Amino acid sequence: MVRAVQDRLYRKSVALVLSMQVNLPRILVAWVVLAAFACGLRLAFPATPYAATPFTSGAGLLPYLLVVGAPVGSLLLGLKLFPAGQVHAQPSIRLAQVGRWRKIDCLKAREMSQFGVYGLMASLLVGIALNVPVRTMEFLTAIPALGSFAPGWFVSLYAVMLADVVILSSLYMFAFAMALRMVPLFPRFMVMVWGVDLVSQLGIARLVAGVGDTPHAVEMAMADMLTGNVKKVLISAAIWLPYLLLSERVNVTFRCRASA
């Protein structure tokens, strides 16, 4: 009974990964359409009025073009740098030293049943991809468009939050591309992204606290949001880091080694 459930879940994970690969262009188009619509709604209700139309204002349209386009560009760059089917060289220095493993040939690894981004790896792939819409919606919900007469403290707050959503969304999508193409450097790149995300949230908190004239209510709301982001990063790392270190599938797929 348990084996039958495991097989059914495994088949569903294979179907999910193959569906993402086949329908990736459609997914990207859907993202651009939906994200552009959400950004358009945000532009329609700025914090201060526009001196000109938002489509001719650098403080209006341009930031949202980055929000929509940066993760798409990062994903396409990753897929371009790591072509499908290419065998990538293993790193010369092995950082993951936990457990007992034996080295196997990369061609033999591809023949093993544990090779591929299926099973729990499919869940990790979905989680990485979902970071982008979740982070984008948080930004659009929490931060109004600038307008043309925004106070200095809001301009500073807007700039750091915009940089956060653009850079982190791009990093997560690049990690997604690396995982999808089974690049050996994916596990350590994923750990680096978690670290950058964590440092970014803590850095933003310090910057917001240091900006003068920021209303106390805004500071409290930002503190709550950043604290929530830190907790999400720590929970993600706590769940997936042991998996990236100890999973047989991860080690076979990304490190060309099996349990000794």
C-alpha positions in Angstrom: 0.0 0.0 0.0 2.7 2.4 1.0 4.8 1.5 -2.1 1.7 2.1 -4.3 1.3 5.6 -2.8 5.0 6.4 -3.3 4.8 5.2 -6.9 1.8 7.3 -7.6 3.3 10.4 -6.1 6.5 9.8 -8.0 4.6 9.6 -11.3 2.8 12.8 -10.5 6.1 14.5 -9.8 7.5 13.3 -13.1 4.4 14.6 -14.9 4.7 17.9 -13.1 8.4 18.5 -14.0 7.8 17.5 -17.7 4.7 19.7 -17.8 6.8 22.7 -16.5 9.5 22.0 -19.1 7.0 21.7 -22.0 4.8 24.6 -21.0 7.5 27.0 -19.9 6.9 29.5 -22.7 3.2 29.6 -21.8 3.9 30.0 -18.2 6.2 32.9 -18.9 3.6 34.5 -21.1 1.0 34.1 -18.4 3.3 35.6 -15.8 4.0 38.6 -18.0 0.3 39.2 -18.6 -0.8 38.8 -15.0 2.1 40.6 -13.5 1.7 43.5 -15.9 -2.0 43.7 -15.1 -1.2 43.8 -11.3 1.5 46.5 -11.9 -0.9 48.5 -13.9 -3.4 48.5 -11.1 -0.6 49.6 -8.7 0.3 52.4 -11.1 -3.3 53.6 -11.1 -3.1 54.4 -7.4 0.2 56.2 -6.7 1.2 57.5 -3.3 1.3 61.0 -4.8 -0.2 62.4 -8.0 1.7 62.2 -11.3 3.1 65.4 -12.8 2.8 63.5 -16.1 1.3 60.2 -17.2 2.9 57.2 -15.5 3.9 55.9 -18.9 6.3 58.8 -19.4 7.5 58.9 -15.8 10.7 57.2 -14.8 9.3 56.9 -11.3 6.2 55.3 -12.7 6.5 52.7 -15.5 10.2 51.8 -15.5 10.4 50.2 -12.0 7.5 47.9 -12.8 9.1 46.9 -16.1 11.9 45.6 -14.0 9.6 43.8 -11.6 7.9 42.0 -14.5 10.9 41.4 -16.8 13.9 40.8 -14.6 12.9 37.3 -13.4 12.0 36.3 -17.0 15.3 37.6 -18.3 17.2 35.8 -15.5 15.4 32.5 -16.2 16.1 32.7 -20.0 19.7 33.6 -19.3 20.1 30.5 -17.1 18.5 28.2 -19.7 20.8 29.7 -22.3 23.9 29.2 -20.2 23.0 25.6 -19.4 21.6 23.9 -22.5 19.4 20.9 -22.0 21.2 17.5 -22.1 24.7 19.0 -21.5 26.9 17.2 -19.0 28.4 19.8 -16.7 31.7 19.3 -14.9 31.7 18.7 -11.2 33.3 21.4 -8.9 36.9 20.7 -7.9 36.1 21.4 -4.2 33.4 19.4 -2.6 31.6 21.4 0.1 28.9 18.9 1.0 30.9 16.5 3.3 28.0 15.1 5.3 27.4 11.4 5.0 29.3 8.5 3.4 29.4 8.5 -0.4 31.1 6.8 -3.3 31.9 8.6 -6.6 30.2 7.3 -9.7 30.6 8.1 -13.4 28.3 10.8 -14.7 27.0 8.5 -17.4 26.3 5.8 -14.9 24.5 8.3 -12.7 22.2 9.2 -15.6 21.2 5.5 -15.8 20.2 5.3 -12.1 16.6 5.5 -11.0 17.5 8.2 -8.5 18.7 10.6 -11.3 16.5 13.6 -12.2 14.6 16.4 -10.5 11.6 14.3 -9.6 10.1 13.2 -6.2 10.8 15.8 -3.5 13.0 17.8 -5.9 9.9 18.6 -7.9 8.4 20.2 -4.8 11.6 22.2 -4.3 11.3 23.4 -7.9 7.8 24.5 -7.4 8.7 26.3 -4.2 11.5 28.2 -5.9 9.3 29.3 -8.7 6.5 30.4 -6.4 8.9 32.7 -4.6 8.6 35.1 -7.5 4.8 35.7 -7.6 4.7 35.7 -3.8 7.5 38.3 -3.4 6.0 40.4 -6.3 2.5 40.4 -4.8 4.0 41.4 -1.4 5.8 44.3 -3.0 2.8 45.5 -5.0 0.5 45.2 -1.9 2.8 46.9 0.5 4.4 49.6 -1.6 2.4 52.1 -3.6 3.7 53.6 -6.8 5.9 56.7 -6.2 4.0 59.4 -8.1 5.8 62.7 -8.8 5.8 64.3 -5.3 6.8 61.5 -2.9 8.6 62.5 0.3 12.3 61.6 0.6 11.7 58.8 3.2 9.2 57.1 0.9 11.6 57.4 -2.1 14.3 55.6 -0.1 11.9 53.0 1.1 10.6 52.4 -2.4 14.1 52.1 -3.8 15.3 49.4 -1.4 12.1 47.4 -1.7 12.2 47.6 -5.5 15.9 46.4 -5.5 14.9 43.6 -3.1 12.1 42.2 -5.3 14.0 42.6 -8.6 17.3 41.1 -7.4 15.9 38.3 -5.3 13.3 37.3 -7.9 16.1 37.1 -10.5 18.3 35.0 -8.3 15.5 32.6 -7.5 14.6 32.1 -11.2 18.3 31.6 -12.1 18.4 28.9 -9.4 15.2 27.4 -10.9 17.0 27.2 -14.3 20.0 25.6 -12.7 17.9 23.0 -11.0 15.8 22.3 -14.1 19.0 21.7 -16.1 20.6 19.7 -13.3 23.7 21.9 -13.0 26.1 20.6 -10.3 26.5 24.0 -8.7 22.7 24.3 -8.0 22.8 23.2 -4.3 25.5 25.7 -3.3 23.9 28.4 -5.4 20.6 27.8 -3.7 22.3 28.1 -0.3 23.9 31.4 -1.5 20.4 32.7 -2.6 19.0 31.9 0.9 21.9 33.8 2.4 21.5 36.8 0.2 17.8 36.8 0.9 18.4 36.7 4.7 21.0 39.4 4.6 18.8 41.5 2.3 15.9 41.5 4.8 18.1 42.4 7.7 19.8 45.1 5.7 16.5 46.6 4.6 15.4 46.7 8.3 18.5 48.6 9.2 18.1 51.0 6.3 14.4 51.7 7.1 15.3 52.3 10.7 18.0 54.8 9.7 15.8 56.8 7.3 14.6 60.0 8.9 11.0 61.2 9.1 9.6 57.7 8.4 6.2 57.5 10.1 6.1 55.1 13.0 3.2 53.2 11.6 5.1 52.6 8.4 8.2 51.4 10.4 6.1 49.0 12.3 4.4 47.6 9.2 7.7 47.2 7.4 9.2 45.5 10.5 6.4 43.0 10.5 6.7 42.3 6.8 10.5 41.9 7.0 10.3 39.7 10.0 7.9 37.5 8.1 10.3 37.3 5.2 13.2 36.3 7.5 11.1 33.6 9.0 10.1 32.2 5.6 13.8 32.1 4.5 14.8 30.4 7.7 12.0 27.8 7.5 12.8 27.1 3.8 16.5 26.6 4.6 15.7 24.5 7.6 13.5 22.2 5.5 15.5 22.0 2.3 19.1 22.3 3.4 19.2 18.8 5.0 17.5 17.4 1.9 20.1 19.1 -0.4 22.9 17.5 1.7 21.6 14.0 2.4 19.2 13.1 -0.4 20.3 10.2 -2.5 18.6 11.8 -5.5 20.3 15.2 -5.1 23.7 13.5 -4.7 23.2 11.2 -7.7 21.9 14.0 -9.9 24.0 17.0 -8.9 27.2 15.4 -7.3 27.5 12.1 -9.2 27.9 10.1 -6.1 25.8 7.4 -4.3 25.6 6.3 -0.8 28.5 4.0 0.2 
